[in-house]
């Protein structure tokens, strides 16, 4: 199969919001913003149950999966590392060719993350990966040791030309993933997506059924995804159309409600108060670009502003926000850091 054009997609995103790569800024606070450095494009973040650790993807450099200890904000590479292991569940992940080989480990670009809480501090981590294969890589996370460990257990390769972005676990071991932008897409079709034309959708995968398209889920740049506790409602960020929609799942005539956000909404995460934290990029002209975070009420779709900060040499192009104590940790598809903002400011 064709490999994912990571560089091309990253460049498209950069050009679309007018960002220019720069040398890393000093890892010192900028006003009330603190930083957790040593990252490689921490595009997505998930909080490990218990709140003591945060997992960060790596959309730049050599990629990987990072673990950050909340108490001292120390970051370690969990995969690939000398401590990671493999225990291939070939029955659950039929069709997977096996663990990432040496070359794939050396350039393991990671994107969306989803963590399924388990028992006795053992959880399941689903990771969107680009490179040697366009896939969802699945790990077992053991949070009991002083530093949690990752064990690779399987993979699911995406059909060509799906270009994966985000993933959300399902109770039976399956998942739902978003098709953001087709691999090797033409410049013309990329531009249409940026203008709001629907180009992709949500895809559901189960071991017994394989990949199936989610009815009614077509979107322009389908990006972040969340699901209700009862599994009956999907919540989706549409990056290309700068909107957010709610979609009934598992019905022949899926009900869909959509609201404009006015910024390129990226990843979405549940907030502690039951709302949805939606993060993304606003503005295109130099000096006008912003990292934006809002809360969305999943029942009423009412939008409440949370954070709007101008891009700077130190940080910009926010993609995800998670609540850590009274702070917001915000990731980005570019740069070497996570920004820590005081909540509500």
C-alpha positions as CSV (number, residue, x, y, z in Angstrom):
1,X,0.0,0.0,0.0
2,X,1.0,3.6,-0.4
3,X,2.6,5.3,2.6
4,X,1.2,8.4,4.2
5,X,2.5,11.7,2.8
6,X,3.2,13.1,6.3
7,X,5.4,15.9,5.1
8,X,2.9,17.0,2.5
9,X,0.0,17.1,5.0
10,X,2.1,19.0,7.6
11,X,3.1,21.5,5.0
12,X,-0.5,21.9,3.9
13,X,-1.6,22.7,7.4
14,X,1.3,25.1,7.9
15,X,0.6,27.0,4.8
16,X,-3.1,27.1,5.5
17,X,-2.6,29.1,8.7
18,X,0.5,31.0,7.7
19,X,3.1,29.5,10.1
20,X,6.8,29.4,9.4
21,X,9.1,26.9,11.2
22,X,11.5,28.6,13.6
23,X,14.2,27.6,16.0
24,X,12.9,26.6,19.4
25,X,12.4,29.4,21.8
26,X,13.8,29.2,25.4
27,X,11.8,26.9,27.6
28,X,11.1,29.7,30.1
29,X,7.6,31.0,31.1
30,X,6.1,33.6,28.8
31,X,4.0,35.7,31.1
32,X,1.5,33.3,32.7
33,X,2.2,30.5,30.2
34,X,4.5,27.7,31.3
35,X,6.0,25.1,29.0
36,X,6.8,21.4,29.0
37,X,9.6,21.0,26.5
38,X,11.3,18.1,24.9
39,X,8.4,17.2,22.7
40,X,8.2,16.7,18.9
41,X,4.9,18.2,17.7
42,X,2.7,17.0,20.6
43,X,-0.5,17.1,18.5
44,X,-2.7,15.1,20.9
45,X,-2.8,14.5,24.6
46,X,-4.7,12.1,26.8
47,X,-4.7,11.9,30.6
48,X,-4.0,8.5,32.2
49,X,-6.6,7.5,34.8
50,X,-5.6,8.8,38.2
51,X,-4.3,12.0,36.7
52,X,-0.6,11.4,37.5
53,X,0.5,11.0,33.9
54,X,-0.2,12.5,30.5
55,X,0.5,10.8,27.1
56,X,1.6,12.9,24.2
57,X,1.8,12.0,20.5
58,X,4.8,13.1,18.4
59,X,3.8,14.5,15.0
60,X,7.3,15.8,14.2
61,X,10.9,14.7,14.2
62,X,11.4,11.0,14.7
63,X,7.9,10.6,16.3
64,X,7.1,8.3,19.1
65,X,4.9,8.3,22.2
66,X,5.8,10.4,25.2
67,X,4.8,10.1,28.9
68,X,4.8,13.2,31.1
69,X,4.7,12.9,34.9
70,X,2.3,15.6,36.1
71,X,4.0,16.2,39.5
72,X,7.3,17.5,38.0
73,X,6.4,17.6,34.3
74,X,9.3,15.3,33.4
75,X,8.9,13.7,30.0
76,X,10.1,10.3,28.9
77,X,9.9,8.4,25.6
78,X,7.7,5.4,26.2
79,X,7.8,4.1,22.6
80,X,10.1,3.3,21.0
81,X,12.3,2.6,24.0
82,X,14.5,-0.1,25.6
83,X,11.6,-0.8,28.0
84,X,8.8,-1.3,25.5
85,X,7.6,-4.8,24.7
86,X,5.5,-6.6,22.2
87,X,2.8,-9.3,22.7
88,X,1.0,-9.7,19.4
89,X,-2.7,-10.6,19.8
90,X,-3.1,-12.0,16.2
91,X,-6.7,-13.1,16.9
92,X,-7.9,-9.7,17.9
93,X,-6.0,-7.9,15.1
94,X,-6.2,-10.2,12.1
95,X,-4.3,-8.9,9.1
96,X,-1.7,-7.0,11.1
97,X,1.8,-8.0,9.8
98,X,3.3,-7.7,13.3
99,X,5.1,-5.1,15.5
100,X,6.7,-2.1,13.9
101,X,10.1,-3.1,12.5
102,X,13.4,-1.3,13.1
103,X,12.8,1.2,10.3
104,X,9.2,2.0,11.4
105,X,10.3,2.5,15.1
106,X,13.0,4.9,13.9
107,X,10.3,7.1,12.2
108,X,7.1,6.4,14.2
109,X,5.0,9.5,13.5
110,X,2.0,9.6,15.9
111,X,-1.2,11.7,15.6
112,X,-4.5,11.1,17.4
113,X,-4.7,9.2,20.7
114,X,-7.5,7.4,22.6
115,X,-7.1,5.7,26.0
116,X,-9.5,3.0,27.2
117,X,-9.4,2.7,30.9
118,X,-9.0,-0.9,32.2
119,X,-8.6,-2.7,35.5
120,X,-5.7,-2.7,38.0
121,X,-4.0,0.2,36.3
122,X,-3.7,-1.6,32.9
123,X,-5.3,0.3,30.1
124,X,-5.5,0.1,26.3
125,X,-4.0,2.9,24.1
126,X,-5.1,3.4,20.5
127,X,-2.6,5.5,18.4
128,X,-2.9,6.9,14.9
129,X,0.4,6.2,13.2
130,X,1.9,7.4,9.9
131,X,4.9,6.1,8.1
132,X,5.7,2.6,7.0
133,X,1.9,1.9,7.3
134,X,-1.1,4.1,7.8
135,X,-2.6,2.5,10.8
136,X,-4.1,2.4,14.3
137,X,-1.4,0.9,16.5
138,X,-2.7,-0.6,19.8
139,X,-0.8,-0.8,23.0
140,X,-1.3,-2.0,26.6
141,X,-0.3,0.7,29.1
142,X,0.7,-0.6,32.5
143,X,0.5,2.4,34.9
144,X,1.4,0.4,38.0
145,X,5.2,0.8,37.7
146,X,6.9,4.0,38.9
147,X,7.2,4.9,35.2
148,X,4.3,3.3,33.1
149,X,5.3,0.9,30.4
150,X,3.9,0.2,26.9
151,X,3.4,-3.2,25.3
152,X,2.5,-3.3,21.6
153,X,-0.4,-5.8,21.0
154,X,-1.6,-5.2,17.5
155,X,-2.4,-2.9,14.6
156,X,-5.2,-2.2,12.0
157,X,-4.0,-0.9,8.6
158,X,-6.3,1.7,7.0
159,X,-7.6,1.1,3.5
160,X,-6.0,3.2,0.8
161,X,-6.5,6.2,0.4
162,X,-7.8,7.0,3.9
163,X,-5.6,9.5,5.7
164,X,-6.2,8.9,9.4
165,X,-6.3,11.7,12.0
166,X,-8.1,10.8,15.2
167,X,-9.4,7.6,16.9
168,X,-11.8,6.7,19.6
169,X,-12.0,3.3,21.3
170,X,-15.1,1.1,21.4
171,X,-16.0,-1.4,24.2
172,X,-15.5,-4.5,22.1
173,X,-11.9,-3.7,21.2
174,X,-12.9,-1.9,18.0
175,X,-12.7,1.9,17.3
176,X,-13.9,4.8,15.2
177,X,-11.4,6.8,13.3
178,X,-11.6,10.0,11.2
179,X,-10.5,10.3,7.5
180,X,-9.1,13.8,7.5
181,X,-7.4,14.0,4.1
182,X,-6.7,11.3,1.5
183,X,-3.1,10.2,1.1
184,X,-1.4,11.7,-1.9
185,X,-4.3,14.0,-2.4
186,X,-4.1,16.7,-5.2
187,X,-3.5,20.3,-4.3
188,X,-6.9,21.1,-5.9
189,X,-8.8,18.7,-3.6
190,X,-6.8,19.8,-0.6
191,X,-7.8,23.4,-1.3
192,X,-11.5,22.3,-1.6
193,X,-11.3,20.8,1.9
194,X,-9.8,24.0,3.3
195,X,-12.7,25.8,1.7
196,X,-15.2,23.6,3.5
197,X,-16.0,21.0,0.9
198,X,-16.7,17.5,2.4
199,X,-13.9,15.1,1.5
200,X,-13.8,12.4,4.2
201,X,-15.9,10.7,6.9
202,X,-15.8,8.5,10.0
203,X,-14.9,4.9,9.7
204,X,-15.7,2.2,12.3
205,X,-13.6,-1.0,12.7
206,X,-14.4,-4.2,14.4
207,X,-12.5,-7.5,14.3
208,X,-15.4,-9.5,12.9
209,X,-16.5,-6.9,10.3
210,X,-13.5,-4.9,9.4
211,X,-13.9,-1.3,8.2
212,X,-17.3,0.3,7.6
213,X,-18.2,3.9,6.8
214,X,-20.3,5.6,9.5
215,X,-23.6,6.7,7.8
216,X,-24.1,10.5,7.7
217,X,-20.6,11.3,8.9
218,X,-19.2,13.0,5.8
219,X,-17.2,16.1,6.7
220,X,-14.6,18.6,5.5
221,X,-11.4,17.6,7.2
222,X,-12.9,15.2,9.8
223,X,-10.7,15.7,12.8
224,X,-11.2,15.1,16.5
225,X,-13.8,12.6,17.7
226,X,-15.6,11.8,21.0
227,X,-18.5,9.6,21.9
228,X,-21.2,9.7,24.5
229,X,-21.0,7.3,27.5
230,X,-23.9,5.2,26.2
231,X,-22.2,4.9,22.8
232,X,-25.3,6.4,20.9
233,X,-23.9,9.8,20.0
234,X,-20.8,10.9,18.2
235,X,-19.2,14.3,18.5
236,X,-16.9,15.4,15.6
237,X,-14.6,18.3,14.8
238,X,-14.7,19.4,11.1
239,X,-11.5,21.2,10.6
240,X,-12.1,22.2,7.0
241,X,-15.5,23.8,7.5
242,X,-14.6,25.2,10.9
243,X,-17.6,23.5,12.5
244,X,-18.6,20.9,15.0
245,X,-21.4,18.3,14.7
246,X,-23.3,15.8,16.7
247,X,-24.3,12.6,15.0
248,X,-26.7,9.8,16.2
249,X,-24.9,6.4,15.9
250,X,-26.2,3.1,14.9
251,X,-29.4,4.3,13.2
252,X,-30.5,3.9,9.6
253,X,-31.4,7.6,9.4
254,X,-28.8,9.3,11.5
255,X,-29.8,12.6,13.0
256,X,-27.1,15.2,12.7
257,X,-26.8,18.7,14.3
258,X,-24.0,21.1,13.3
259,X,-22.8,24.4,14.6
260,X,-20.1,26.8,13.2
261,X,-17.2,27.6,15.4
262,X,-15.3,30.2,13.4
263,X,-11.9,28.5,13.8
264,X,-10.2,25.3,12.5
265,X,-11.3,23.0,15.3
266,X,-8.8,20.2,15.8
267,X,-9.0,17.7,18.7
268,X,-11.9,17.5,21.2
269,X,-11.8,16.1,24.8
270,X,-14.3,15.7,27.5
271,X,-14.0,18.3,30.3
272,X,-14.6,17.5,34.0
273,X,-17.9,19.4,34.0
274,X,-19.3,17.2,31.2
275,X,-18.8,19.6,28.4
276,X,-16.5,19.1,25.4
277,X,-13.3,21.0,25.1
278,X,-12.7,21.9,21.5
279,X,-9.3,23.3,20.5
280,X,-7.9,24.7,17.2
281,X,-6.4,27.5,15.2
282,X,-8.0,30.8,14.3
283,X,-6.9,33.5,11.8
284,X,-4.7,33.2,8.8
285,X,-2.8,36.5,8.4
286,X,0.5,37.0,10.2
287,X,-0.1,38.6,13.6
288,X,-3.7,37.4,13.7
289,X,-3.3,33.7,14.3
290,X,-4.6,32.4,17.5
291,X,-4.8,29.2,19.6
292,X,-8.4,28.9,20.5
293,X,-10.2,26.7,23.0
294,X,-14.0,26.6,23.6
295,X,-16.4,24.5,25.6
296,X,-19.4,22.9,23.8
297,X,-22.5,21.7,25.7
298,X,-23.2,18.3,24.3
299,X,-26.9,18.6,24.8
300,X,-27.6,22.2,23.6
301,X,-24.4,22.8,21.5
302,X,-24.0,26.2,23.2
303,X,-20.5,27.4,22.8
304,X,-18.5,29.1,25.7
305,X,-15.1,30.7,25.1
306,X,-12.3,29.4,27.3
307,X,-9.0,30.5,25.8
308,X,-7.8,32.7,22.9
309,X,-4.1,33.5,22.7
310,X,-2.0,34.9,19.9
311,X,0.6,32.7,18.3
312,X,4.2,33.5,19.4
313,X,7.7,32.3,18.8
314,X,7.3,30.2,21.9
315,X,4.0,28.6,21.1
316,X,1.2,28.5,18.5
317,X,-1.2,26.4,16.5
318,X,-2.8,24.7,19.5
319,X,-4.5,21.4,18.7
320,X,-5.8,19.9,21.9
321,X,-6.5,20.9,25.5
322,X,-6.8,18.7,28.6
323,X,-7.6,19.7,32.2
324,X,-4.8,19.1,34.7
325,X,-5.8,20.4,38.1
326,X,-6.7,24.0,37.5
327,X,-4.6,24.3,34.4
328,X,-5.1,23.6,30.7
329,X,-2.4,21.7,29.0
330,X,-2.4,22.6,25.3
331,X,-0.6,20.6,22.6
332,X,0.4,21.6,19.0
333,X,1.2,19.9,15.8
334,X,4.5,21.9,15.6
335,X,7.2,22.8,18.0
336,X,9.0,21.2,20.9
337,X,6.5,21.9,23.7
338,X,3.2,21.7,25.5
339,X,1.8,25.0,26.8
340,X,0.4,25.2,30.3
341,X,-2.3,27.9,30.7
342,X,-4.0,28.9,33.9
343,X,-7.6,27.8,33.5
344,X,-10.1,30.5,32.6
345,X,-7.5,33.0,31.5
